[in-house]
Each structure stands twice: as structure tokens, then as C-alpha cells.
Amino acid sequence: MTTKPSFPADFLWGAATSAYQIEGSPLADGAGVSNWHRFAHRPGTIAHGDHGDTACDHYRRYEEDIQLMRELGLQAYRFSIAWHRIFPEGRGRLNPKGLDFYLRLADALNNAGIVPCATLHHWDWPAALDDQGGWAHRDSAQWFADYAHTLFRALDGRVKHWATLNEPWVIVHAGYIEGAHPPGVPAFAKAPHAAHNLLRGHALAVQAFRADGAGQIGLVVNLEPKFAASAKPEDQAALARSHAYMNRWFLDPVFLGGYPEEMADIFGADWPRFPEEDFKLIREPFDFLGINYYSRTVVRDEPANLPVRDARVRQRAEHTAMDWEVFPEGLKTCLTWVKQRYTTLPLYVTENGAAFADPPAVAGRVADPRRVAYLRDHLRAAHAALAEGVDLKGYFAWSLLDNFEWAHGYGKRFGLVRVDYPTGTRTPKDSARFYRRVIESRGAVL
Ligand SMILES: N=[N+]=NCCCCNC(=O)[C@@H]1[C@H]2[C@H](O)[C@@H](O)[C@H](O)[C@@H](CO)[C@@H]12
């Protein structure tokens, strides 16, 4: 007889989104041009020529979406703040109307009894900052800390749960190694500096929060368990490089005070020597770690595949529409690995979800059994981690709404709620109804 999972009474159940993916109205009310607005309008960058000019029109429909959150029984909502609405040029001139949107959003969430969980930077920022060197410029850390400080003061009393960065690894890998995200030009030698300045900016923002903020502040990283395709030494070495590159690059410095030794192997002569005082700053303590989990990867040695010299070995298993393997136990692996290697800080699953080729709505219903199964199995894995002593404080499904999936455009649907474009009609999927029952029963229905 397996006992039914029971999550703690104070476990925080939410759903997550990000600004550029759902808001639309990119230039409304004095907003500046963002890197993603400019990039998405560059021909050939986004599938189907999609862009975020409308997205889910959340900037205008946020009250309707908060009503949806209430119907789903959400206790918290993770969103991000669009920097270019606050400081159109990135620094200096503040745009009060841009700030006002987030004041209204936070007030509406609080009035609905939903905890606002704000991420300061979820990949979009003023294009002007990319033009001034982007995250590769050492001053970017201070640009970010100044922006963060402004928001801590402006939203004081409305937002008490903050995250500095969302997935700095993707900002660096996609933006500076692949060129698939802004700045959009592969700049291999800049990548280590961008990563380092993201970490410095995170730490400076935490220090600003300690001085002028109230509540909790944390960092959100993507983690992906890596497995070797064979016991061959070359595949084991590829595993070590791949694991260091995606999972340790950012967590080793913030918790252990230095980068993985594999980074110098991966970047070779382009791996810099950073000032020792930077590592003291980067270890600035924070209050929680957010973990975004989607899948695992099995890797083999592939010398031609730079810079990590690894290759994915596709498994005979279910895959999502992103061609990511469905691997629920990997969520428990991530949570227990962080506790064992790094920290006993409170953890949140800040993103977990899947894109599948959902059918259109029929009579107000969207049947998405594969997403229901994905959520059920991953929540069971989360509960198994809790049962093993991981201090897991909450779970945020990715995503509340179908939305702009970056370079993939609108073709990849992650939402608990279907969005039909261009009408923007919202239809809760079966997975939304399932998630509501999970929240109501504290997991007993799993
Ligand atoms: N190499 N490789 N393999 C996969 C690496 C996954 C990294 N991407 C993410 O985690 C992004 C995160 C983002 O926050 C959100 O804005 C995205 O919409 C979701 C869905 O894509 C996820």
C-alpha cells in the first residue's frame, strides 16, 4: 500500500511566466526598445517570424489572468519585470508609467490573495545595454544592481519574494555561445565574462536588498542531470565537462567560491583569471535557490562538438514537443544533489512543465493527458525529495499560459491554460483542473 503524498500545509503552489513571453505592448507607456523586441523583429531569428508584439496581451489583460489564477486555486504567481519599461535606456531616466504597471499587478495579486513572486531579470532588458557591451561589460553588474535597488524600494510592501536572475546559464549559452538569443552573435571569448558579471550583478543586487528590501531574495537556475552513454573513459570525461558546463558553472562560485576546473578545459585560452575579490562578492548569501527542471541528458564524447565536446544520445523514452526526454526522477536527482553538494537553503521548483501538441479547445475543454501525467509524475518526484529531507518550499508550474517560447515562437505550448492567437482567448486545460485538485488536496490526488 503506497501512502498518498501529502505536501506541507505551508507549501507554496504557483505557476510561472515571464514578461516578454506573455505581456505584449512592448513599447507601451514609455517603455524602451528591449533586446528581445529588437531581436525578434530581425528576420530569421524566430520560428514562423513570431514576435512578442502581442503575445498573450497580458499587459492589458492581467486582471482577467489573475481571475484565472484564482480559479486554478494558485497561491502564488511567479512573473518577471521588464527592465526596459522601468529604465527605457537601461539606466538613468526612470519611466513612472512602466513602473506603475507592476504596482498595479502586485496590488491586484495581493488583493486576490496570491503571493507575487517577482524575477528582476528573465532575459529581456533594454537594447541600449546590449549596445554598451551587454553582460560582457564589467559595469553590467552595477547597472543590474541599480535597477534592482530601484525596484526593491518602489515595490516595498507589495512584493516580498524576489529572484535576481532567471537561468543565467541560458543567457550566456544561448546569447553568447550559440547566438540563438540576443545579443545574437556568437562571442565565445565573451561568455566567461558575461557569466561572471551576471554573478557579480546577482550578488550586488542581494547586497542592495539587504540594505533596502524586505522579504526573501534568491537565484533561479536551470538544472539538467547528465548521464554518460557508456563507462568508456572518454564518455565519462564528456559527462564531467557537460555537467560542469550546465549545472556547476554558476552554483560552484555562489556556494563554493570558485568555478569548476572543467571550465578552463572547455574555454582553453579564453578562460580568464578573475580577481579574487570578485569571488568573495559572488558568495554573498541569499535566502533560497529556485530550480527550473525539465529533463535530463545522456551524453557521449564528441570532440568536434565545441566548446563542451559532448553530444546528446537520444533515449528510447517519451519526449515532449521540445524533444526533451520525460524523466521525472531527474527532478528528485536535482533537488537532492543541490542539498548534498551545496546548501540546506530552502529550495523552490520555480519552473517545471512540458510542451505537447495540445488539441484545440472543444466545448470549453482542452484534453492534455500527457501534461497531466507529466505533472503528476514530477510532483511525485518532488514529494520523494521532500520525504528524503530536502527543504522544498514550493512548486511553480511552467507555465500559467501558452506563450512565446523564445526562438520557437508560439508553436510550443507549455501552458496550463490554452491561449488561442490572435484572439487571446484563454481556455483552462485538463492539466489546470488537475493542478487545482493537487493544490486543494495537498497532493493526495497524485
Ligand atoms: N541545452 N539544453 N537543454 C535544455 C535547457 C533548458 C533551458 N531552458 C529552460 O529551462 C527554459 C526556461 C525559461 O525560464 C522559460 O522562459 C522557458 O519558456 C522554459 C521552456 O523552454 C524554460
The ligand as a MOL file (V3000), in Angstrom:
LIG
                    3D

  0  0  0     0  0            999 V3000
M  V30 BEGIN CTAB
M  V30 COUNTS 22 23 0 0 0
M  V30 BEGIN ATOM
M  V30 1 N 20.5320 22.5270 -23.9530 0
M  V30 2 N 19.5540 22.2500 -23.4390 0 CHG=1
M  V30 3 N 18.6290 21.8280 -22.9760 0
M  V30 4 C 17.5180 22.3930 -22.3290 0
M  V30 5 C 17.9440 23.5360 -21.4390 0
M  V30 6 C 16.6950 24.0990 -20.9020 0
M  V30 7 C 16.9490 25.5250 -20.5770 0
M  V30 8 N 15.7460 26.3130 -20.8900 0
M  V30 9 C 14.8610 26.4490 -19.9880 0
M  V30 10 O 14.9610 25.9010 -18.9280 0
M  V30 11 C 13.7150 27.3830 -20.2870 0
M  V30 12 C 13.1550 28.0380 -19.1340 0
M  V30 13 C 12.8590 29.5280 -19.2150 0
M  V30 14 O 12.9400 30.1100 -17.9240 0
M  V30 15 C 11.4540 29.7920 -19.7850 0
M  V30 16 O 11.3650 31.1670 -20.1330 0
M  V30 17 C 11.1930 28.8950 -20.9840 0
M  V30 18 O 9.9640 29.2390 -21.6000 0
M  V30 19 C 11.1510 27.4530 -20.4590 0
M  V30 20 C 10.7550 26.4630 -21.5550 0
M  V30 21 O 11.7780 26.3670 -22.5240 0
M  V30 22 C 12.4480 27.0550 -19.8290 0
M  V30 END ATOM
M  V30 BEGIN BOND
M  V30 1 2 1 2
M  V30 2 2 2 3
M  V30 3 1 3 4
M  V30 4 1 4 5
M  V30 5 1 5 6
M  V30 6 1 6 7
M  V30 7 1 7 8
M  V30 8 1 8 9
M  V30 9 2 9 10
M  V30 10 1 9 11
M  V30 11 1 11 12
M  V30 12 1 11 22
M  V30 13 1 12 13
M  V30 14 1 12 22
M  V30 15 1 13 14
M  V30 16 1 13 15
M  V30 17 1 15 16
M  V30 18 1 15 17
M  V30 19 1 17 18
M  V30 20 1 17 19
M  V30 21 1 19 20
M  V30 22 1 19 22
M  V30 23 1 20 21
M  V30 END BOND
M  V30 END CTAB
M  END
